């Protein structure tokens, strides 16, 4: 049986803040029950058929210290418009990159987790 992704988990300092950013970025809602668990856990998608995988945000005591070894590459019809929208939600636009015929923007979410945004493939 092949593996499938069940959850995408963020270790964070402020789970509610990071979950709020990602929910807005992805056009999703934070799970209603998330606030019942505690200040240590927030989720998006648990028990919903329209969201896969689940997104989990868990409070950890240590700060983020280095570059992510794994990150999201997100695609948009109009990357520049999407980068501006994400910045308005609290993301940081780190750099624009061009490599091997591909163009993308490097971004940081509200706690500095890296991700990239590009347009559709040419």
C-alpha positions as CSV (number, residue, x, y, z in Angstrom):
1,X,0.0,0.0,0.0
2,X,1.5,3.4,-1.0
3,X,1.9,6.2,1.5
4,X,-0.3,9.3,1.5
5,X,0.1,12.6,3.2
6,X,-2.3,12.8,6.2
7,X,-1.2,16.0,7.8
8,X,1.1,19.0,7.2
9,X,2.3,20.0,10.6
10,X,3.9,23.3,11.6
11,X,5.8,23.7,14.8
12,X,5.2,27.3,15.8
13,X,5.5,29.9,18.5
14,X,1.9,31.2,18.0
15,X,-0.3,28.4,16.4
16,X,-3.4,30.6,16.1
17,X,-1.5,33.3,14.3
18,X,0.2,30.9,11.8
19,X,-3.0,29.0,11.2
20,X,-4.9,32.2,10.6
21,X,-2.3,33.2,7.9
22,X,-2.4,29.8,6.2
23,X,-6.2,29.6,6.3
24,X,-6.5,33.0,4.6
25,X,-3.7,32.2,2.1
26,X,-5.4,29.0,1.1
27,X,-9.0,30.3,1.2
28,X,-9.9,27.8,4.0
29,X,-11.3,28.2,7.5
30,X,-9.8,27.1,10.8
31,X,-11.6,24.2,12.3
32,X,-14.4,25.2,14.7
33,X,-13.2,22.8,17.3
34,X,-9.6,24.0,17.2
35,X,-10.1,26.6,19.8
36,X,-11.5,24.0,22.2
37,X,-8.3,22.0,22.3
38,X,-6.0,24.7,23.8
39,X,-3.6,27.5,22.9
40,X,-1.2,24.7,21.9
41,X,-3.0,23.3,18.8
42,X,-5.0,24.7,15.9
43,X,-6.1,22.8,12.8
44,X,-7.5,23.2,9.3
45,X,-9.4,20.3,7.6
46,X,-9.8,17.7,10.3
47,X,-12.9,15.7,9.6
48,X,-13.6,17.6,6.3
49,X,-13.7,15.8,3.0
50,X,-13.0,19.0,1.0
51,X,-9.5,19.6,2.6
52,X,-6.7,17.1,2.2
53,X,-4.3,16.8,3.8
54,X,-5.1,18.3,7.2
55,X,-3.0,21.2,8.3
56,X,-1.9,21.2,12.0
57,X,-0.3,24.0,14.0
58,X,1.4,22.9,17.2
59,X,3.1,25.2,19.8
60,X,6.7,24.3,20.5
61,X,9.1,26.0,23.0
62,X,12.0,26.4,20.6
63,X,12.4,29.2,18.0
64,X,12.9,28.5,14.3
65,X,16.6,28.7,13.8
66,X,17.5,27.9,10.2
67,X,16.1,27.6,6.6
68,X,13.4,25.0,6.1
69,X,14.6,21.8,4.6
70,X,11.1,21.2,3.1
71,X,8.8,23.9,1.9
72,X,5.7,24.5,-0.2
73,X,5.8,25.5,-3.8
74,X,2.5,27.2,-4.5
75,X,1.1,28.0,-8.0
76,X,-1.2,30.9,-9.0
77,X,-2.7,32.1,-12.2
78,X,-1.1,35.5,-11.5
79,X,1.9,35.1,-9.2
80,X,2.5,38.9,-8.7
81,X,-1.1,39.5,-7.6
82,X,-0.9,36.5,-5.2
83,X,2.5,37.7,-3.8
84,X,0.9,41.1,-3.0
85,X,-2.1,39.4,-1.4
86,X,0.1,37.2,0.8
87,X,2.2,40.2,1.9
88,X,-1.1,42.0,2.9
89,X,-1.9,38.9,5.1
90,X,1.5,39.2,6.8
91,X,3.9,37.3,4.7
92,X,7.3,38.7,3.7
93,X,8.5,38.8,0.1
94,X,12.1,37.6,0.3
95,X,13.3,37.4,-3.3
96,X,12.4,36.8,-6.9
97,X,14.3,33.9,-8.5
98,X,14.9,32.8,-12.1
99,X,16.6,29.4,-12.6
100,X,16.5,26.9,-15.5
101,X,13.7,28.8,-17.2
102,X,11.5,28.9,-14.1
103,X,10.5,32.0,-12.2
104,X,9.2,32.2,-8.6
105,X,9.1,34.3,-5.5
106,X,10.5,33.2,-2.2
107,X,8.3,34.1,0.7
108,X,8.2,33.8,4.5
109,X,5.0,33.3,6.4
110,X,4.2,35.2,9.6
111,X,6.8,33.1,11.6
112,X,9.4,33.0,8.9
113,X,8.6,29.6,7.4
114,X,9.7,29.6,3.8
115,X,7.5,28.9,0.8
116,X,7.5,29.8,-2.9
117,X,4.9,31.2,-5.3
118,X,5.1,30.8,-9.1
119,X,2.8,31.2,-12.0
120,X,1.5,28.3,-14.1
121,X,4.1,26.3,-16.0
122,X,4.8,27.8,-19.5
